[in-house]
Each structure stands twice: as C-alpha cells, then as structure tokens.
C-alpha cells in the first residue's frame, strides 16, 4: 500500500512539475512576445462629432536589446491614431531611450500626452514577486537614476506631446480642442492633486473643449475619485501590467500593485464615484521588468479606443 501511495504521490508531483515548467516556458518564451491591440468603441463625444481614435500605450519598460518589441511598437503608427496617451514607465534600462525613440518616431506629428511612472526616473531592481500578494510594493532603498530629462525632451520637444505631470493643458486633435490633466506616479507619492483645480481653471475657455482627459500612471482609488470630481470624461492608467500573471479566463487579476479593484486592473471599465460613472481604461502594458521577463494569461498590449458621438 505504501509503495502505491508513494508512486501516486510521485506521479502527481511529476505532473504538477511538468505543468509548471510548461507554463513557465510559455510565459517566458512565447506569451511575452504576443503583442496585442485591444480595440474598443466608446460613444462619448457630443452628437455630430467626428470620431477620435486614441492609442493608449503604457509600461514599455524598454531595454536596448528588445528589438522585437521596438519593431512592433514602431508599427503602431499604421493604426492612424488621432491622439496618443502614454501612461508612463517607458524605460526599463539606463540605455532604453534609443529603443523608445525607434518605437515612437513613426508617431511623430500625432498629438499626444504623457505622465511619468517610477521607471521613467529610476531603473528597476530585482524583486520577490510573492511580495506583491502582501500589497503594493514599496520604494527601493537604493535607486539608479535614469536620464529623465532626455526622455522628457524627446517626448515633449521631439514628438510634441503634452507633459501632464501634475499639470493640465489643451491640445488640438483632429481640429477639435481636448483638455487634459494628470499627475506623476502616485505609487511613489509624487501626485499633487491639490494643484490640479487651479491648473484646470487657468485654461482659457474651458467650455470649448470637446472632452477632458484624466491621465495617471498608477490607478489608485484616491486619484480616480479626484479625477471624477475634477470632471474627467475618460481616464487612462497603466502600472498594473494587468497582473502580468493571470489565471486564464479569470475576469480579475491576482495582484495589481495598487488598491484598484482587481477586476478593474486591466481593460475598459467604469469608475463610479459620487454619482458619476467615468470610463476608465487601464492598460496591461507592453513590457515587463527585465528582472521578471514573463507574461502568462496576460498578453502585452496597447489599446485603440475609438471615441464616437453619443446618439
């Protein structure tokens, strides 16, 4: 009896081990390269408006050797977006800027907005992935600074994108005015929400805006609540990586590295606060930390959201 029990246990362990090895091989060797465009249509604009195609990119975490990712991102210009929303964590390595430039250069001339994630200012470091189950990660004791000034100069001056780090502004998109506001990475406590009302009030002729965007890297509840109160018509965020490793078919992420509900850690949903339901798109992102090169049940992605007129 003991020998049969032992053999059964060993067989079970062997099957579990084989499944685990296969999942790891898929997540590391295959799925993290299955770049995907998530498409949504949202009737949000005033009646009679021309549709606006919004390309939402996030969490590229670019390293110089990631040529496959760079080429795929460079091809996104073929989607012909009217507006690019970049929710941060562009860099994943001290030499990642050249890859970002290769990826985004074809979008030169397309209006855009951007905010910072922490990996736009400091390089990633090894982490124990199990610690994410205990709550949002904490800041690193030692940081390797990145060339944020060069990144911002490229995004702002090279591409002409609007810097929304604790700021607000207006842009012309397909002949229409869009107002936008944003904060720097709330995961690191860099958000300055108290300054946004005045920044918005300083924009001239606010009533002329087709719509108002709220942009953040990390979708913490207090940020999304504040954005709703400030009158955002739609909100964009990244940071979560959609959980990065998910149970296939599950509607919720296992972790989000912030306090957003796990069933809203990826994709288009509605954020409800104080009687308002505001569309919220959380991108699962394009990349991953170089110290955690895996995706499972959560393909790398961008979102193409076509805003159409309300009926």
N, C-alpha and C positions, 0 to 999 in steps of 0.2 A: 504493500500500500504506500509506504513511504517513498519508494522509488518512483511509483506512478505519479504521486503528488509532486515530487521533485522535478520529474520530467515535464509535467504540465506547467509548473511554475517557470521552468527554464524556457519552455516554448513560448509562454506568454511574454516573458521578458524579451525574448528574441524578436517577437512580432512588434512589441512596443518600440524596441530599439530600432528595428528596420523602418517602421513608420516615422519615427522621429528623425532618423537620418535622411529619409526620403524628403520629408518636409523641409529640413534644413537645406538640402541640396536644391530643392525647388526655390525656396525663398532667397537663397544667396546667389544661385547660379542662373535662375530663369526669371522669376517674377519681378525682381527689382529692375529689370530691363524692359518690362512690358508696359511701356509708356502709353497712357490713355488720355483721350479728350472726353471729358464729361460734358454733355450738352443739355442745356435747359432752355426753355422758353418761359418768360415771365411777363404777363400783362400788367405793366407797372406805370407806363407813361400816360400822359393826358391824351384824350381822344384826338385822333388825327395826327399824332406824332409819327415820325419816321422811325423804324426800328433801330436800336443801338446794340451793336454786338460787343460785349465786354469779355475780354480774355483775362481770366484770373490766374496768375502764376504765383507760386509760393514755394519756399523751402527747397531751393535748388541745391543748397549745401555743396557748391561746386568745388571740385578738386581738379588740378590741371590734367590728370590722366583720364578723366571721364569723357572721352571723345564721343562715345555713343550718345550720351545724354546731351552733350553740346550740339551735336548734329540734329537730334530730334527737336530740341528747343528752337534751333535756327529755322526749322521748317514750319514753325507755328505761324509765321507771317502769312503762309498760304491760306490761313483761316480768315484773313482780311478783317481783323477786328477794328472797331472804331475807337476803342479805348482799352488800355492795359491797366489792370490793377495788380500791383506787386506787393504782397504782404510779407516780404522780408525773408531773412535767413538765406540770402543769396550765396554767401561764401561758406565754404567748408574747409578751407585750407588757406594758408598765407599767400599762396600763389594762385588762388582761384579766380582772380579778376579777369585774367586773359580769357578763361573759359566763358565767363559771364559775358564778356564783350562779344565773343564769337556767337554766343547763343542769342543775344538780344540785338545785335547790329541790324539784322533784317527788319526789325520793328522800328528802326529809326524813322521819325516823321509821324508815327502813330502817337496820339496823345496818351499820356499815362500818369499814374500817381504811384507813390511808394512810401512805405514805412520800414523801420528797422526791426529785425529780430536780433537777439543777442549775438548770433553768429555773423552779423554784419559788423560787429565791433571786436569780438574776441573769438579765437579759434576753439573748436570743440576739443574735449578731452575724454578719455575713457570713462565710462560709467557702468555701474552694475545695473543691468536692465530690470532686475527684480525690485529695485528701489522705487521704480515708478508706480508699483502697486500700493505703496505706502502714502502716495500723494505727490503733488508737483515737486519736481527736482529743485534743489537749492543751488545758489550761485557757487561758482568754483573758487576755492581758496587761492589758486594761482591762475592767472589768465595770460594768454599770449595775445597781445593786441594785433588787430588787423588794420589794413590801410583803409579805414572807413572814409577818409577824405577823398581818396582816389575813387572809391566806389561811388560816393555821392556825386562827385564831379562828373563821372561818366553818366549816371542815371539822370542827373539834373541838367547838366550842360551839354553832354554828348547826345542824349536821347530827347531832352526837353521835357522830362517828366517832372511832375509837381511833387516836391518834398512835403509830406504831411506829418512829419514827426512833431507831435504836439503843436500842430498848425492847421490852418484852414486856407482854402484858396478856390479859385474858379478856373475852369478850363473850357475851351471851345471844342466840342465833339460833334462832328458832322453838322456844323452850322448851328448847333444849339449850345446853350450855356449849361454846364453842370457844376454845382458847388460840391466841395468835398472837405472832409476834416479827418484827422487821425491822431494817433498817439504813437510814441515809441514803445518798445517792448514792455508790456505790463507784467510779463513773467519775471522781469528783473526789477520791477518797481519804477520804471522810467516814464510811466504815463503821467501826464499833467492835465488831468481832466478839468481842473478848475479854471484853466486858461482858455478853454475852447469856446465858452459862450461869448466872450469878448472878441475872440478871433473871428467867429461867425458874424457877429454884429458889425464888425469892421468891413465886411464885404459889401460893396455898394449894390443897391437894387436887388436884394435877395429874392424878391418876388419874381424876378425874371428867370430864375433858374428852372430848368426842365425837371431836375430832381437833385437830391442831396445824398451823397455817399458818406458812410462812416467806415473808416478803414483802420484795422488794428492787426498786429501780428498775433498776439495771444488772446483768444476769445474768453476772457474772464467775465463772470457774470456782472460784476460792478461796471465794467467797461461797456458791455452791451446794454445794460439798463440805462447808463448815462447817454449812450448814443440814441436810444429810443427817445429819451426826454429832450434831446437836442434836435429832434426832428428828422433823423436819418430816414430816408425812404428805402434804403437797402444797405446791408452791412456785409463786409468782407473780412475774413480772417484766415489764418493758417496755423502754424505752430504744432498742431496735434499729430501730424502725419497720419491722421485717420486712425490712430492707434498703432500703425505700422505693422503689427502682427495681430490679425483678427481671426476669429472662428469663421470659416467660410459660410456665407449665408446669414450670419448674425446681423441684426439691424444696429447693434451697438458695439462700440469699441470696447476693448478690455481696459485700456488706460487712455487718458487724454493729456496728461501732464499739465492740467489746469482744472478749474472747477466747473467747466461746462458740462451739462448732462451728457452722458456717454453716447446716447442715441443721437446727439447733435454734433458729435465730434468729427463728422465728415458729411459733406454734401449740402444740398439746399434744403433749408427748413424755415420755420418762422420763429422769431424770438418774441415772446409775449411778455409785456411789462406795462403795468399801469394803463391797461385798456387798449394798448396798441399791439398789433401783430406785424412785425417788421421782417421782411425776407432777410435771411442770413445764409451766406454761403461760406462754409468752412472747407478750405482745400486740404486734401490729404497730402499735397505737396509732390514735388518731382523727385526729391532726393532723400538722403539719409545721412546720418553722421558717418564719417569714414571709419569710426570705431564700432559701428553697428550696421554692416552692409547687408541688410536683409529686408525683404518685404514678403509677407505671407497673408493671403486673403485681403490684400490692400494694395492694389497696383499704384505705381507712381502716376500722378495725374496733373492735368490742368483743367480748368472749367471754361467753357464757352457759353455764356449766358446771353441770350437774345432778349432784350427788353422790347416789348411791343406795346402798342396803345391799348388802354383799357376799353372794353366795349361799352 
